[in-house]
Amino acid sequence: MRYRTLGRTGIKVSEIGFGCWTMGGPNWSTSTGQAIGWADVKEEEVLAGVKAGLDAGVNHWDNADIYGNGRAERMLGSCLDKLGIRRDGMVIATKVGHFRGTAPYAYEPRHIRNQCEQSLRNLRADHIDVYYFHHGSYTGPGYDSQPHDYLHEAADTMHALVKEGKVRAVGQSAYSDDDFERAVPVLKPDVLQTKANLRFDDFIRPGCRLQQLMRTHGCTLVAFGPLDQGILLDKFDPEKPPAFEEGDYRRSRKDFAPETLREVRARLGQMKQRFAAPGVSEIETLSSAVQQWVLAHDHVCSVIPGFRNQAQARCNLRAAVDPPLGAADVEWARGLFHKTA
């Protein structure tokens, strides 16, 4: 396993981290009623996956209070305890922002503090290594039901938690350049998090706005969705598209439609040919290549594929064994998925 530094913190994280969203199982938004979870999981299967990651050198675990409304945090804490893992050897991240409880908005300062304490209890930890604001929409209802901008008071609360020793590093997760550009100068985070993969490279493409922002402010990036939830592993048959259970948000994701899977499969066939290696399965070949492709970009410090069991964990870890991609392979793959690049 190779390790990279989070921003200017000196904290080293494994290039392949493990995302814990799947641990939460089925879930629904308390605000909209929309499915925001995954298919159900069994803790013994997750435990085997966690052990596989630890055995391979994974020290970076990414969680959030909204994942199963605390279930994912509790499950990670339980797994680490069962395996006898000390927290001071791990880099455990979690987030606040999508679950507002009884507060008018999730970035209300007292709610942030409450969620921090609850996450610490869930994780069975005395500090959070990386605490993210989960999105960049800081304007929401106040106690008077009028729009209120929480950015500055939320940032102050986060940095107070750092001073109190409850948080080691500050993170900002967001989904648009505008949100990052507004939040970063105020929050001054150490690390950013957003989606990045072969199909969606908006935030890692050379010269893009987020690359410029990270260069200016000394941030690094944790990339979620490097496998595009399995789409980039060619796991799904276009002629028999997957059917997901109630509470699994993938039921409403249009990218699992036959036409999309068919188009992606044609490109992945070329990826398999180019990166095939003796004794390595096609799915592991793709897992390694698509994760290494993201890691080859400036400012990326870690990718965080999800997992539900040992087999998926081991598939994720192939990228930790193989050498990094060279510049020619990176540009070839970009051209394969982005013809106008």
Secondary structure, 3 states (H helix, E strand, C coil): CCEEECCCCCCEEECECEECHHHHCCCECCCCCCECECCCCCHHHHHHHHHHHHHCCCCEEECCCCHHHHHHHHHHHHHHHHCCCCHHHCEEEEEECCCCCCCCCCCCHHHHHHHHHHHHHHHCCCCEEEEEECCCCCEEECCCCCEEECHHHHHHHHHHHHHCCCEEEEEEECCCHHHHHHHHHHHCCCEEEEECCCCCCCCCCCCCHHHHHHHHHCCEEEEECCCHHHHHHCCCCCCCCCCCCCCEHHHHCHHHCHHHHHHHHHHHHHHHHHHCCCCCCHHHHHHHHHHHHHHCCCCEEEEECECCCHHHHHHHCHHHHCCCCCHHHHHHHHHHHCCCC
